[in-house]
């Protein structure tokens, strides 16, 4: 579940964020500070996705497996 987001983060790092970094540099911000902002944004995006995947994975694990690590039976909805 994280692989698509990692690939997307690469694309964001190659396309969108360098434009934002260039804008910061043109606005008079130091280049090192602009790169720091770019890295912080990329890590925050990737961290939020990793946190979401972990929380959903843990929640589904508790719902799908029993306490002795067996699959729960699937109850089908009837109409």
N, C-alpha and C positions, 0 to 999 in steps of 0.2 A: 504494500500500500504506500510505502514511502518512495519507491523508485520513480513514479511519475512526478512527484513533487520535487525530487532531487533534480530531475531533468528540467523541470520548469524553472527551478531556482538557477540552473545554469543559464537558461535563456534570459531570465530576468537580469542576471549578472552581466550578460553580454550585450543586451539591448537597452533596457529601460534605465537601470541604475547608472551606467556611465553617462547617460544624458543628464541625469539628476546631479551627478558629480560634476559634470562640466558646467551646469548651471550654478552650482555652488561656487566653483572656482571663478566663473565670470562675475559672480556677485561679490567677490572679494574675500571669500573664505580661504584659509590656508589649504593647500592640496592634501596635506596629511589629515587634516580634520575632515575634508570631503571624503577621503577614502575610508576613514573611520566610520563616518555616517553610513556610507555604502555597505560596509561589512556588517554594521549593527543591524541595518534593515534586512539584509539577506539572512543573517542568523535568527532574527526574530520571526521572519516568515517560516523558515525551516523548523524552528523550535515550536511554533504554534501547531504546525502540521504533525510533528512528532508527538507532541502532547495529546493532540486529538486522537491520533491513531492508538496511542497507549491506553487512553481512557476508554475508548470504544472497545478495544481488544479485551481489556480487563472486564468490562461490563458484559460483553458477550460471552466471555469464558465462564463467568459465574452463572449466566443464564442457560448456557448450552450444556455445561458439564455438571455432574453431581459432585458431592464432596469427595467421593472416592475415584474421581477422574473418569467416570463413565459418561457416555453421551446420554442425555435425557431423551425420552421418547417424544416424538413429534406429535402434537395434537393438531389435527386438521379441523379447520373451521367448517361447519356445516351450514348450508343456506336454508 
